[in-house]
């Protein structure tokens, strides 16, 4: 893991991970990996969204809040939205969530031929805006 790359990722509010030509994400495989990150759950209202909390107690509170009031949105935790053609990541810091954010992105890049794109469209796959 590159510290420069990690720092670039963590300064963004949202990242898009796009497969390179001819590649698709295996949603079930990604979901299985996310299940092992921190204290995560798949959102009942938005099944493509995974919420990663820092503690089991936080996960339980967040899950109950999402079921009771899904219109309230998401708190500031690691959010991962998965489809075959794009994965959205809202990085989070604090309580070790930055480590989980970087671990997930590192795994994704190792597992798939893909690019990590900033909110403004810069390629941050290697930590520096390309082009």
C-alpha positions in Angstrom: 0.0 0.0 0.0 1.3 3.4 -1.0 1.0 6.1 1.6 0.7 8.7 -1.2 -2.1 6.6 -2.8 -3.9 6.2 0.4 -3.7 9.9 1.3 -5.1 10.8 -2.2 -8.0 8.4 -1.7 -8.9 9.6 1.8 -9.0 13.3 0.8 -12.0 12.6 -1.4 -15.7 12.6 -0.3 -16.6 10.1 -3.1 -14.6 7.8 -5.3 -15.8 5.9 -8.4 -14.1 2.6 -9.2 -14.5 1.7 -12.9 -13.5 -1.5 -14.5 -11.2 -1.2 -17.5 -12.6 -2.3 -20.9 -13.8 -5.9 -20.9 -13.9 -6.2 -17.1 -17.0 -6.4 -14.9 -17.2 -6.6 -11.1 -18.6 -9.8 -9.6 -21.2 -8.3 -7.2 -21.4 -11.5 -5.1 -17.6 -11.7 -4.7 -17.3 -8.0 -3.8 -20.2 -8.4 -1.3 -18.5 -11.4 0.3 -15.3 -9.3 0.7 -17.2 -6.4 2.2 -18.8 -8.7 4.7 -15.4 -9.3 6.2 -14.6 -5.5 6.6 -15.1 -4.1 10.0 -18.7 -4.4 11.1 -20.7 -4.2 7.9 -24.2 -4.7 6.7 -26.1 -4.6 3.4 -28.7 -1.9 3.5 -32.2 -3.2 3.4 -33.6 -0.2 1.5 -30.7 0.0 -1.0 -29.4 -3.5 -1.5 -26.5 -2.3 -3.6 -25.2 -0.3 -0.6 -23.0 -1.6 2.1 -22.4 0.2 5.3 -19.2 -0.4 7.2 -19.2 0.7 10.8 -16.3 0.9 13.3 -17.9 -1.2 16.0 -20.6 -3.8 16.4 -22.6 -1.5 18.6 -22.4 1.2 15.9 -23.5 -1.3 13.2 -26.5 -2.3 15.3 -27.6 1.4 15.8 -27.1 2.3 12.2 -28.9 -0.8 10.9 -31.9 -0.1 13.2 -31.9 3.6 12.2 -31.9 2.7 8.5 -34.8 0.3 8.9 -36.8 2.8 10.9 -36.0 5.9 8.9 -34.4 5.0 5.5 -35.3 8.5 4.2 -32.8 10.0 6.7 -29.8 9.0 4.6 -26.5 7.6 5.8 -24.2 8.8 8.6 -20.5 9.5 8.0 -19.2 5.9 7.8 -17.6 3.9 5.0 -20.2 3.4 2.3 -19.7 1.1 -0.6 -22.2 0.9 -3.5 -21.7 -2.1 -5.8 -22.8 -2.9 -9.3 -21.2 -4.8 -12.2 -20.1 -1.7 -14.0 -19.1 0.7 -11.1 -18.3 0.7 -7.4 -18.9 3.9 -5.5 -16.9 4.4 -2.3 -17.4 7.2 0.2 -14.2 7.0 2.3 -14.4 7.6 6.0 -11.8 8.5 8.6 -11.7 8.0 12.3 -12.2 4.8 14.4 -10.0 2.9 12.0 -12.4 3.4 9.1 -9.6 4.9 7.0 -7.7 1.6 7.2 -10.8 -0.3 6.1 -11.3 2.1 3.2 -7.7 1.7 2.0 -7.8 -2.1 2.5 -11.0 -2.4 0.4 -9.6 -0.3 -2.4 -6.2 -2.1 -2.3 -8.1 -5.5 -2.6 -10.3 -4.2 -5.4 -7.3 -3.0 -7.5 -5.5 -6.3 -6.8 -8.5 -8.4 -7.7 -9.8 -6.5 -10.8 -8.3 -4.5 -13.7 -9.9 -1.2 -12.7 -9.3 2.5 -12.0 -10.1 4.7 -9.0 -11.5 8.0 -10.1 -11.9 11.2 -8.0 -15.0 13.4 -7.7 -13.5 15.6 -10.4 -12.6 12.8 -12.7 -8.9 12.5 -11.9 -7.4 9.0 -12.1 -6.1 8.2 -8.5 -5.4 4.6 -9.1 -1.7 5.2 -8.4 -2.2 8.0 -6.0 -1.6 10.9 -8.3 -4.0 12.6 -10.7 -3.1 11.3 -14.2 -3.4 13.3 -17.3 
